[in-house]
Amino acid sequence: MTPSPTEPQWRKSSYSNGAGGECVEIADLSGVTAVRDSKVPSGPRIAVRHAAWGAFVGALRQRQLG
């Protein structure tokens, strides 16, 4: 089934192993990054400005490398 043009293209982290653990999915929308629980795709979602999401991911990477 091909997603409709209005349906966000959700993706999981490359670190997700598909074993049913806690994982989030994100989708790039106009001006924001949407975040949802991969186990409950129809559940609540949050929207974070792209700059804030980038800063969050950057901080995680710094902590992982440091």
C-alpha positions in Angstrom: 0.0 0.0 0.0 1.4 3.4 -1.0 1.1 6.1 1.7 -1.0 9.1 0.8 1.0 12.3 0.1 -0.5 13.8 3.3 0.5 10.9 5.5 3.9 11.5 7.2 6.7 9.1 6.3 7.7 7.7 9.7 11.1 6.2 10.3 12.8 4.5 13.2 16.3 4.9 14.5 18.9 2.8 12.8 19.7 1.5 16.3 16.2 -0.1 16.5 16.5 -3.8 16.3 12.8 -4.7 15.8 12.7 -6.9 18.9 9.8 -4.9 20.4 11.8 -2.7 22.7 11.1 1.0 23.4 11.6 2.9 20.2 10.4 6.2 18.8 9.6 7.1 15.2 10.0 10.5 13.7 8.6 12.2 10.6 9.7 15.4 9.0 6.8 17.8 8.6 6.6 21.4 7.5 8.8 23.2 10.1 8.7 20.5 12.7 9.8 17.0 13.5 6.9 14.8 14.7 7.7 12.1 17.3 5.6 9.1 18.3 5.8 5.7 20.1 6.5 3.0 17.6 4.4 0.5 19.6 1.4 2.8 19.5 1.4 4.4 16.1 -2.1 5.7 16.4 -1.4 7.2 19.8 -0.3 10.7 20.8 2.4 12.5 18.9 4.5 15.5 19.7 5.9 18.1 17.4 9.3 19.7 17.9 10.8 22.5 15.9 13.6 21.2 13.6 16.2 23.3 15.3 15.3 21.9 18.7 15.3 18.3 17.4 18.7 18.8 15.9 20.1 20.2 19.1 18.6 17.3 21.1 20.1 14.7 18.7 23.4 16.6 18.7 23.5 16.5 22.5 22.9 12.8 22.5 25.7 12.2 20.1 28.1 14.3 22.1 27.2 12.4 25.3 27.7 9.1 23.4 31.1 10.2 22.1 32.2 11.9 25.3 
